[in-house]
Amino acid sequence: MLYIVSTPIGNLKDITLRAVDTLREADLILAEDTRRTKILLREYMIKDKEIISYNDINKTRVTQKAIELLKQGKDLALVSDSGTPGISDPGFYLVREAVKYNIQISPIPGPTAIISALVCSGLPTDKFGFFGFLPKKEKKLRDVLFWISKTENLTFIYYESPHRIIRTLRLMDEIIPEKNIVIARELTKKFEEFIRGKVKEVYQKVKKLKGEIVLIIN
C-alpha cells in the first residue's frame, strides 16, 4: 500500500491520529525534506523508522525503488515538506507510476495551505481554482494577470515566494488594481497573518514579507 500522508503546514499539533499511526506502521517513509520529517517523528516519538529523500532531483530513481518495494508487499508513506503531498511537489510522479502498476493508494487526509487560506480569506469559496506557483519570469506573470483580469466569478489561489511578492504586487497594481486579494502568510505558525484589501491598497501597505505565502485573488 502507498499512503499519501498529510502533515502539518506549520503547527506540529495539526496532525491526525491516523497519520501518526500510518507513519509509525509504515515500512518506509519517503520524505521531500528528511530533516523536517525527522522533527515531526521525534515530536510523536516515532523511532527507528527508515526515511529516504524523495524530491524533484531524485524522483525518477527513487520511484523505481519505491515501486519495487510496493510490489514486494511493503507499506510506504509519502510525505511532503508540509501539507498534502502531490500539490505542487513531486508526489504526483510517484502516484502516477503506482497507478500504472495497479498498486493500491490510500489518502490520509489532513492540512493543506490552500484550503486553510481560502476559508479564512473572506473571498468567495463557491468557485475557486488552485494554479500552483506564479511564474518567475515577468512576461509569463503578466500573461497570467491579464488572464485573471478577463475572468469573472472565480477565486484564484496561488503560491508565491516572499522574495517575489513585492514585484508581483507591483504588476498586479498595474494590471488588476481593483481586484480583491488576500495574502495569507505563515499559516498556523506564531506569526500567522492575513492581509486583505484591493490590490492597490495592499501594494501600498506591504513593504516586505517573510515566510510561506498563499495569494488569493477575486
C-alpha positions in Angstrom: 0.0 0.0 0.0 1.2 3.5 -0.8 -0.1 6.0 1.8 -0.3 9.7 0.9 0.1 11.3 4.3 -0.8 14.9 5.0 1.4 16.5 7.6 1.2 19.9 9.5 1.8 23.1 7.5 3.3 24.8 10.5 1.9 23.8 13.9 3.0 20.3 14.7 -0.2 19.7 16.6 -2.2 19.8 13.3 -1.8 16.1 12.5 -4.4 13.4 12.7 -4.2 10.3 14.8 -4.5 8.2 11.7 -1.5 10.0 10.1 0.6 9.3 13.3 -0.4 5.6 13.2 0.4 5.3 9.5 3.8 6.9 9.9 4.5 4.6 12.8 3.5 1.4 11.0 4.9 2.1 7.5 7.9 0.0 6.4 9.5 3.1 4.8 8.8 6.9 4.7 9.5 8.9 1.5 10.1 12.5 2.6 10.6 15.6 0.5 12.7 17.0 3.3 14.0 14.3 5.7 15.1 16.9 8.2 11.6 18.3 8.7 10.1 14.8 8.7 12.5 13.7 11.5 11.4 16.7 13.6 7.8 15.5 13.2 8.6 11.9 14.0 10.5 13.0 17.2 7.5 15.0 18.3 5.3 11.9 18.2 8.0 9.5 19.4 8.2 7.5 16.2 11.6 5.9 16.5 13.8 3.6 14.3 12.0 4.5 11.1 13.7 4.3 7.7 13.4 7.5 5.8 14.7 8.3 2.4 14.7 11.5 0.4 12.2 11.9 -2.4 12.4 15.2 -4.4 12.4 16.6 -7.8 16.0 15.8 -8.4 15.9 12.1 -7.5 12.3 11.2 -8.1 12.9 9.0 -11.2 15.5 6.8 -9.4 13.7 6.7 -6.1 10.3 6.0 -7.7 11.7 2.8 -9.3 12.9 1.6 -5.9 9.6 2.5 -4.3 7.6 0.6 -6.9 9.7 -2.5 -6.4 9.2 -2.3 -2.6 5.5 -1.9 -3.1 5.3 -4.9 -5.4 7.0 -6.9 -2.6 4.2 -6.0 -0.3 5.8 -3.2 1.7 3.8 -0.3 3.0 5.2 3.1 2.1 4.2 6.5 3.4 4.8 9.6 1.3 5.1 13.0 3.0 5.9 16.4 1.6 7.7 19.4 3.2 4.3 20.2 4.7 0.6 19.8 4.0 -0.7 17.3 1.5 1.7 15.5 -0.9 1.2 15.8 -4.6 0.2 19.5 -4.6 2.9 21.4 -6.4 5.5 18.8 -5.4 7.0 15.6 -6.9 4.4 13.3 -5.2 2.3 13.3 -8.3 5.1 11.4 -10.2 5.1 8.5 -7.7 1.3 8.3 -7.5 1.1 8.2 -11.4 3.6 5.4 -11.5 1.8 3.5 -8.7 -1.4 3.7 -10.7 0.3 2.3 -13.8 1.2 -0.8 -11.8 -2.2 -1.2 -10.1 -0.7 -0.5 -6.7 -3.2 0.4 -4.0 -3.1 4.0 -2.9 -4.7 5.4 0.2 -5.0 9.1 1.2 -4.5 10.1 4.8 -6.3 13.5 4.8 -5.1 16.5 6.7 -3.9 20.1 6.4 -3.4 21.9 3.1 -2.3 25.5 3.0 -4.6 26.5 0.0 -7.8 25.4 1.7 -6.8 26.8 5.1 -6.1 30.2 3.4 -9.2 30.2 1.3 -11.7 29.5 4.1 -10.3 32.4 6.2 -9.9 34.8 3.3 -13.3 36.2 3.2 -13.4 35.9 -0.6 -16.0 33.7 -2.4 -15.4 30.0 -2.0 -18.2 28.6 -4.3 -16.0 28.6 -7.4 -12.2 28.6 -7.0 -9.1 27.2 -8.7 -5.6 26.5 -7.5 -2.9 27.1 -10.0 0.4 26.4 -8.2 3.2 28.9 -8.1 3.0 32.1 -10.0 5.6 32.3 -12.9 9.0 33.6 -12.1 9.5 35.4 -15.4 7.8 38.7 -15.7 6.4 38.2 -19.2 4.6 35.0 -18.2 3.4 36.6 -15.0 1.9 39.4 -17.0 0.1 36.9 -19.2 -1.4 35.2 -16.1 -2.5 38.5 -14.7 -4.1 39.6 -17.9 -6.0 36.3 -18.0 -7.2 36.9 -14.4 -8.3 40.4 -15.4 -10.7 38.9 -18.0 -12.0 36.0 -15.9 -15.1 36.6 -13.7 -16.8 34.7 -10.9 -13.7 32.7 -10.0 -11.4 32.9 -7.0 -7.8 32.3 -7.9 -5.3 30.7 -5.5 -1.5 30.7 -6.0 1.6 30.1 -4.0 4.2 32.9 -4.2 7.7 33.4 -2.9 8.3 36.1 -0.3 11.3 37.2 -2.4 8.9 37.9 -5.4 5.7 39.1 -3.7 6.5 42.8 -4.0 7.3 42.5 -7.7 4.1 40.6 -8.1 2.0 43.2 -6.3 3.6 45.9 -8.4 2.5 44.2 -11.6 -0.9 43.4 -10.1 -1.3 47.1 -9.2 -0.6 47.9 -12.9 -2.9 45.2 -14.4 -5.6 44.3 -11.9 -5.6 47.2 -9.3 -9.3 46.8 -8.3 -9.3 43.1 -7.7 -9.7 41.9 -4.1 -6.8 40.0 -2.7 -5.7 38.2 0.4 -2.1 37.4 1.4 -2.1 34.5 3.8 1.3 34.2 5.5 2.9 31.7 7.9 -0.4 29.8 8.4 -0.8 28.0 11.8 2.5 29.5 13.0 3.3 32.1 15.6 3.3 35.0 13.1 0.3 33.9 11.1 -1.1 36.9 9.2 -3.9 37.7 6.7 -3.5 40.9 4.7 -6.8 41.8 2.9 -7.9 44.6 0.5 -7.8 45.8 -3.0 -4.6 45.2 -4.9 -3.8 48.9 -4.8 -4.3 49.1 -1.1 -2.2 46.0 -0.3 0.6 47.1 -2.6 0.8 50.5 -0.9 0.8 48.9 2.6 3.1 45.9 2.1 6.9 46.6 2.1 8.5 43.3 2.9 7.2 39.8 3.8 8.8 36.7 5.1 7.6 33.1 5.3 5.4 30.9 3.1 2.7 32.8 1.2 -0.7 31.9 -0.3 -2.1 34.6 -2.6 -5.9 34.6 -3.2 -7.5 36.8 -5.9 -11.1 37.6 -6.7 
